[in-house]
Amino acid sequence: MRSWNESVHFCQWSGVTCGRQHQKVTVLDLHSQQLVGLISPHIGNLSFIRVLLLQNNSFNGEIPQEVGRLGRLETLRLDSNSLDGEIPSNISSCSNLISLTIGFNSVVGKLPEELGSLSMLQFLAVQRNNLSGSIPPFGNLSSLGKFSATQNNLVGKKSLLKVSYQSLLWATDGFSSSNLIGVGSFGSVYRGILVHDGTVIAVKVLNLLRKGASKSFFIAECEALRNIRHRNLVKVLTAYSGADYQGNDVKSLPCNL
């Protein structure tokens, strides 16, 4: 970056955000800057970084292994570059990672099964690469709200298995009354927008205080809607069954709008 020079403290450089107390880089936002070349392995020295945005540039070469040293990293966007090589399996060491986007590159090899240990991961996008092999089961990704792996050579189930309460909360602005679009016998329906990809959804939330709205009813409704195909019905994306932040039982059905 031409604007980066030693006459100005690095915390004041364009695209750089530092913590107020420790003056360490916490956000590096260099998206859409027409940058070229390799991603420097020195990126691994940014031990306090939480957000790394390098998308929509012309970076080439491999994703540096040193990314795996960023233990505080929450958001990593490398999409829309010219990266190749394999996805480093040690990205799984970024245990706080919430969003990982590597789509629209030329990455090869398998999707690392080690990513399944990222228990906080909510968004994973690797679409339009040259990945091959089987999609790992990712059984421990209980928070995963969106998984996109289209236009690769992968085999296996690609459908969304689970969605987090947090992602539904964000999508509906906290189940705001302004997003309420209908009330039925056993629950309410809210309009929402998934934060990471802008998908417009309808979220049906079951009212468990209503007589007949039991867990078995919810399971039966999920199964019935999953198997129904009709042009006048919206597609069920997934189901959520868990608790809110007060420990109350929550059951919902996010659908395409």
C-alpha positions in Angstrom: 0.0 0.0 0.0 1.5 3.3 -1.1 -0.2 5.1 1.8 1.7 3.0 4.3 4.9 4.8 5.4 6.9 5.1 8.6 6.1 8.8 9.0 2.7 7.7 10.3 2.0 5.2 13.1 0.8 1.9 11.5 -2.4 2.1 13.5 -3.3 5.1 11.4 -2.6 3.3 8.1 -5.5 2.9 5.7 -7.3 -0.4 6.3 -5.7 -0.9 9.7 -7.6 -0.9 13.0 -5.8 -1.3 16.4 -7.0 -2.0 19.9 -7.3 1.1 22.0 -5.2 -0.2 24.9 -2.5 -2.5 23.4 -2.1 -0.7 20.0 -2.0 -4.1 18.3 -3.6 -4.7 14.9 -7.1 -6.2 15.4 -8.6 -5.6 11.9 -6.8 -5.6 8.5 -9.2 -4.6 5.8 -7.5 -4.6 2.3 -10.4 -5.8 0.2 -10.8 -4.5 -3.4 -7.4 -2.7 -3.4 -6.1 -4.2 -6.6 -3.3 -5.9 -4.7 -1.2 -8.5 -6.4 1.5 -11.1 -5.5 1.8 -13.5 -2.6 0.1 -13.2 0.8 3.1 -12.6 3.1 3.8 -15.3 5.7 4.5 -12.5 8.1 0.7 -12.3 8.4 1.2 -14.9 11.1 2.8 -12.3 13.3 -0.5 -10.4 13.8 -1.4 -12.3 16.9 -4.1 -10.0 18.0 -6.0 -9.8 14.7 -9.7 -10.7 14.7 -10.8 -9.7 11.2 -8.7 -10.3 8.1 -10.3 -9.1 4.8 -8.2 -9.7 1.6 -11.1 -10.5 -0.8 -11.5 -9.2 -4.3 -7.8 -8.6 -5.1 -5.3 -10.5 -7.3 -3.3 -12.4 -4.7 -1.8 -15.6 -6.1 0.2 -18.6 -4.7 -0.7 -20.6 -1.7 -2.5 -19.6 1.5 0.4 -19.2 3.9 0.6 -21.8 6.7 1.2 -19.0 9.1 -2.5 -18.2 9.1 -2.9 -21.1 11.5 -1.1 -19.0 14.1 -3.8 -16.4 14.3 -5.6 -17.8 17.4 -7.8 -14.8 17.9 -9.0 -14.6 14.3 -12.8 -14.6 13.9 -13.3 -13.6 10.2 -11.1 -14.6 7.3 -12.0 -13.6 3.7 -9.8 -14.6 0.9 -12.4 -15.0 -1.8 -12.2 -13.6 -5.3 -8.4 -13.8 -5.7 -6.2 -16.2 -7.7 -5.0 -18.4 -4.9 -3.9 -22.0 -5.6 -2.5 -24.8 -3.6 -4.3 -26.6 -0.8 -6.3 -25.2 2.1 -3.9 -25.4 5.1 -5.3 -27.9 7.6 -3.8 -25.9 10.4 -6.5 -23.2 9.9 -8.3 -25.4 12.4 -5.9 -23.9 15.0 -7.9 -20.6 14.6 -10.3 -21.8 17.3 -12.3 -18.6 17.4 -13.0 -18.5 13.7 -16.7 -17.7 12.9 -16.5 -17.0 9.2 -14.2 -18.6 6.6 -14.5 -17.6 2.9 -12.2 -18.9 0.2 -14.5 -19.1 -2.7 -13.7 -18.0 -6.3 -10.1 -19.0 -6.4 -8.1 -22.0 -7.8 -7.6 -23.9 -4.6 -7.0 -27.7 -5.1 -7.0 -30.8 -3.0 -9.4 -32.0 -0.3 -11.5 -30.0 2.1 -9.5 -30.5 5.3 -11.5 -32.6 7.8 -9.6 -30.7 10.5 -12.0 -27.8 9.9 -14.6 -29.9 11.7 -13.0 -28.9 15.0 -13.9 -25.2 14.5 -16.9 -25.4 16.9 -17.6 -21.6 16.6 -17.7 -21.6 12.8 -21.0 -20.2 11.4 -20.1 -19.6 7.8 -17.9 -21.7 5.4 -17.7 -20.8 1.7 -15.3 -22.6 -0.7 -17.4 -22.5 -3.9 -15.9 -22.2 -7.4 -12.5 -23.7 -6.7 -10.9 -27.0 -7.9 -11.4 -29.0 -4.7 -11.9 -32.7 -5.0 -12.7 -35.8 -2.8 -15.4 -36.3 -0.3 -17.0 -33.6 1.9 -16.0 -34.4 5.5 -18.9 -35.0 7.9 -18.0 -31.9 10.0 -20.0 -33.4 12.9 -18.7 -30.9 15.4 -19.8 -27.8 13.5 -22.8 -27.3 15.7 -22.9 -23.5 15.0 -22.6 -23.8 11.2 -25.3 -21.7 9.6 -24.2 -21.7 5.9 -22.0 -24.0 3.9 -21.3 -23.3 0.2 -19.2 -25.7 -1.8 -20.7 -25.6 -5.3 -18.8 -25.7 -8.5 -16.0 -28.0 -7.3 -15.4 -31.7 -7.8 -16.5 -32.7 -4.3 -18.8 -35.6 -3.6 -21.0 -36.1 -0.6 -23.8 -34.2 1.1 -23.6 -30.5 0.7 -26.9 -29.5 2.3 -27.0 -27.3 5.5 -27.3 -29.5 8.5 -27.5 -27.0 11.4 -28.1 -23.4 12.0 -27.2 -21.4 15.1 -29.5 -19.3 17.3 -27.1 -16.4 16.8 -27.4 -16.5 13.0 -31.2 -16.5 13.3 -31.0 -13.6 15.8 -28.9 -11.6 13.4 -31.1 -12.4 10.4 -34.3 -11.3 12.1 -32.9 -8.3 14.0 -33.6 -10.1 17.3 -37.0 -11.5 16.1 -38.1 -7.8 15.8 -41.8 -7.1 15.5 -41.0 -5.1 12.4 -40.0 -8.4 10.8 -43.1 -10.3 11.9 -45.0 -11.4 8.8 -47.5 -13.8 10.2 -48.9 -15.6 13.2 -50.3 -19.1 13.1 -51.8 -21.6 15.4 -48.5 -22.9 16.7 -46.1 -20.1 16.1 -44.9 -16.9 14.4 -43.1 -16.3 11.1 -40.4 -13.7 10.8 -38.7 -12.3 7.7 -34.9 -12.3 7.9 -31.8 -11.8 5.9 -28.8 -14.1 6.5 -25.9 -11.8 7.4 -23.2 -13.6 5.4 -24.7 -14.0 2.0 -27.9 -11.9 1.9 -30.3 -14.8 1.5 -33.9 -13.7 2.3 -35.6 -16.2 4.6 -38.7 -16.8 6.5 -38.3 -18.2 10.0 -41.1 -20.0 11.7 -40.8 -20.1 15.5 -42.8 -22.6 17.3 -44.8 -21.4 20.4 -44.0 -24.2 22.9 -46.5 -22.8 25.4 -49.3 -23.6 23.0 -51.1 -26.8 23.8 -50.1 -29.4 21.1 -46.8 -27.7 20.2 -44.6 -30.4 21.6 -41.2 -31.6 20.6 -42.8 -34.5 18.8 -45.1 -32.2 16.9 -42.0 -30.1 15.8 -40.2 -33.2 14.6 -43.2 -34.4 12.7 -43.7 -31.0 11.0 -40.0 -30.9 10.0 -40.3 -34.3 8.4 -43.5 -33.6 6.6 -42.2 -30.2 5.2 -38.9 -31.7 4.2 -40.6 -34.2 1.9 -43.3 -31.9 0.4 -42.6 -30.5 -3.1 -45.0 -28.0 -4.4 -44.7 -24.8 -6.5 -46.7 -22.8 -3.9 -44.6 -23.9 -0.9 -41.3 -22.4 0.1 -38.3 -24.6 0.5 -37.3 -25.6 4.0 -33.6 -24.8 4.4 -33.0 -26.4 7.8 -34.3 -26.7 11.3 -33.1 -25.3 14.6 -33.8 -26.9 18.0 -31.9 -25.5 20.9 -32.0 -22.8 23.5 -31.8 -19.0 23.5 -29.5 -17.0 25.7 -31.9 -17.2 28.6 -32.0 -21.0 28.4 -35.5 -21.1 26.9 -36.3 -23.8 24.5 -36.4 -22.6 20.9 -37.6 -24.5 17.8 -37.7 -22.9 14.3 -37.8 -23.7 10.6 -35.9 -21.3 8.3 -37.2 -21.3 4.8 -36.4 -19.6 1.5 -38.6 -16.6 0.6 
